[in-house]
Amino acid sequence: MELRKAHSLSFDTMAPIAQRARGTQDLLPADQPYWDAMEGAAKNQAGRFGYQRIETPIFESTELFQRSAGESSDVVAKEMYTFTDRSSRSLALRPEGTAPIVRAYFDAGLDQEPQPVRLFYTGPYFRYDRPQAGRFREFHQFGIEAIGDGSPVIDVEAIVVGWNWFAELEIGGVSLHLNSIGDEVCRPAYRELLREYYRPHLSKLSEESRARFEKNPLRLFDSKDPQDEALKREAPHIVDHLCAPCAEAFRVVKEGLASEEIPYALNPELVRGLDYYTRTVFEYQHASLGGAQNALGGGGRYDGLAAALGYRSTPGVGFAMGLDRTAIALKEAKPAAPTALDIYAVSLEAPDELYVFHLASSLRARGYRVVFDPGPARLDAKLRKAARRGARVALLVGPEEREKQQIVIRDMHAKTQTSVAERELLSTVSQMLGGG
Ligand code: HAM
């Protein structure tokens, strides 16, 4: 007796064995309507433009990301989750989707199909960064890639797909930021120009910016350090130093967006965090997240990526939306998630349980969503549960009803109820809910 008591005591006070890993989140039932909406709109909008679904593995060789993202990218330098498997291969949890999709495009011979190949995807991604509001270590993206065509009109198409996705979700306040970062013809000279501009001021820069000065001076524009602000403001912009083909492509993108009536802000400081971009880059920003995490999504053209991965040089363009961040904006726009429950079927005493369970089955067979709640319990407690689940109708059966083969049907919105014979149940419910 004593022993058992001691045991249960230590059990009660024991700490849980595991906790959620830092920077991860559980997507709970209350979150799911938002995720369903985001994925539904992704399929709908991508599908309308002929983008087809693709899913690639969660882990890939580390080298794929090292070669694609470029040495100076934080995503590679600091943020990748890498591990060595039992055969001593270095693998990485994917930090982004574009490089794996370009790999899959060549692996599967999609480069032999009519071009461009239009693909979309949703899934989890991983970056080891300091977690904060809107920034996670496991996060989720919806993205599209159009591979195999260099026309700037495809850039416009990609931007429109993303824009329409936000419109379908009815998230207001999204602003589109646009820039061109040139290509291998004009960017090297501009990079030197930028270094010349910054060189006399190196001692005034933050430590991180000094490192960027060496590796990739374009990323100096990404600095959020107040110390770097003044210099950043006066720095030369790449849009003023584009070669003729890049300038022409940028003109077409701007004209295309204007003709689609999509408002955009030219942002000469937008350079993006991954090194594979050429020409068009863009971001969809939203005020609700504030600070550094204000990008709900972003993308651009990556005409040099395939060659950097060792494949035949092939142009591409796409974007990825951050679903975790978009969910935050979506909840703000629509605080009440829609419920998906039609009927809450209650038995008030244990002997009625199987009867009510069977009634629920017959309603489900008609297409209704029905939750069964066994007894015994007090009626008011059961009705509170039905309301919490957002049910439109509650069915109530106690010993009295069971005996008379009657069922109480309660309209949860109007708070009225009637009693019907079992054979009238389906017709009454279908009058109240429609369908069935
Ligand atoms: P990215 O800008 O690195 O681009 O990520 C796209 C979006 O994913 C961001 O705008 C953000 O909303 C979300 N995101 C990124 N990191 C995190 C994080 N740690 N926590 C929460 N959300 C995050 C790419 O990944 C490119 N692959 C996009 C692309 C596709 N470019 C061309 N095609």
Residues whose N, C-alpha, C, O or C-beta is under 5 A from the ligand:
A	BS01	HAM	E96 G97 T98 R127 G134 R135 F136 F139 G143 I144 A295 L296 G297 G298 G299 G300 V317 G318 F319 A320 M321 G322 D324 R325
